[in-house]
Amino acid sequence: MITTISTVLHWLLLLFIIYLLLLLNCTKLPNPKKTTSFPHYSPILKRGPDMTKSPMTKSEQLLRIDDHDFTMRPAFGGPPIPVGVDVQVESLDTISEVDMDFTMTLYLRHYWKDERLSFTSTNNQSMTFDSRLAKKIWVPDMFFVHSKRSFIHDTTTDNVMLRVYPDGNVLYSLRVTVTAMCNMDLSRFPLDTQTCSLEIESYAYTDDDLMLYWKKGNESLNTDERISLSQFLIQKFHTTTKLAFYSSTGWYNRLYIHFTLRRHVFFFLLQTYFPATLMVMLSWVSFWIDRRAVPARVPLGITTVLTMSTIITGVNASMPRVSYIKAVDIYLWVSFVFVFLSVIEYAAVNYLSTVQERKERKLRERLPCTCGIGNPDDAMCDPQITGYTTMDVNSIGNYGTAGNYGMPENGGRQERMFAQVVLGDPQLTGQVKRPGYVNIWIDTHAIDKYSRMVFPGSYVLFNIIYWSIYS
């Protein structure tokens, strides 16, 4: 028993000694020799205070962002805040007639004053920030009316700039590409002039809260001198301001950017008008080809008709399906009608010639005697039957405007037949047979002859009227 108590006391003493040693190590003072050697460290290794981590130097603390509610507009509850706008157009990328829209890249800048962002500055210099701070303060909620697509450029970072001045004035700039509607009137295409508009408006704030205006009037719109389009000539840019009303929300200030474009017509002259004119002129060649040359005239007419159809189809394929007639449609369809009429003209010539030859053949079959064609001196008709001698035939043969049986003065072919014409039945009327000459005029080329003048003259007159109206 005594042995057990002594063992316990021994262990308790040992634990007490260990506790004292640990306590002494924890409260041990630093060595004074080591502290005196600290000033001998190199000054390069000395680190001064980190001012960037000081709460008083943060931009957000300087602008007192945490002290205000920036979900509300500046001067909430007071008069509307004026927001000035100016725009610099960087490029006009595309103008589409099919989609009736345009794509524009521009720098959109806003100017307003927010006294909550004012700060103290000894040199009156502004501070510039990027999009990270712009997300924490109030900025105008602008959008593009009638826009189809739009985005803020983000290469290599978001193209957003925020500049704050000591008195609270703010400049907010964005680089934006927007595709917006442009209601085009194509009734004079391709000799047309189009006016498109880009409209800017606040989405949430009516004119009671936010007043949009052009900062420098019409001078607020600047354009790059290098802007050019392949099909259009930019005539002018100008700005306007109007009020837009929505029945559910009220009145809003709306800013307009208008630009007027005139189409270059030279491309369409080469690709549309000139080929169509050549096809019409090519169809006139058939008027100088003999009517009996069917393999020459028919393929020529069909080829010109099909070519005009191809030109019309190609032009309409690149155009919107509008419900009205365009200027180019008038020209192409009138040209198509001229080409088509040249085919109809040959059909008329061929048909009328066939009818005339059929009548001539029937008349020759009914006549009892024909004495040749072209020269009456060779007539061999019997005087016993005709009652005329060869001298009488020669005297009668000199009748006619041309003098002989050649070509008449009007260019047609004349055929004169010497025939015995029965005027009546002598048993019934007592009349006798009276022979004589019958003049038969076969002018198969009259339509071709007049077409050579009528078709070109009509087409020239159409061109004069067309270009005087649309140019």
Secondary structure, DSSP 4 states (H G I P E B T S, - for coil): -HHHHHHHHHHHHHHHHHHHHHHHHHTPPPPHHHHHTGGGS-GGG-----GGG-GGG-HHHHTTGGGS-TTSPTTTTSSPEEEEEEEEEEEEEEEETTTTEEEEEEEEEEEEE-GGG----SS---EEE-HHHHTTS----EEEETEEEEEE--SSS--EEEEE-TTSEEEEEEEEEEEEE-----TTTTS-EEEEEEEEEESS--TTTEEEEETTGGGGEEE-TT---SSEEEEEEEEEEEEEEETTTEEEEEEEEEEEEEE--HHHIIIIIHHHHHHHHHHGGGGGS-TT-HHHHHHHHHHHHHHHHHHHHHHHHTS---SS--HHHHHHHHHHHHHHHHHHHHHHHHHHHHHHHHHHHHHHHH-S----SS-GGG----HHHH---HHHHHHHHT-SSSSSSS--TTS-EEEEEEEEE--S-HHHH----EEEEEEEEE-TTHHHHHHHHHHHHHHHHHHHHHHHHH-
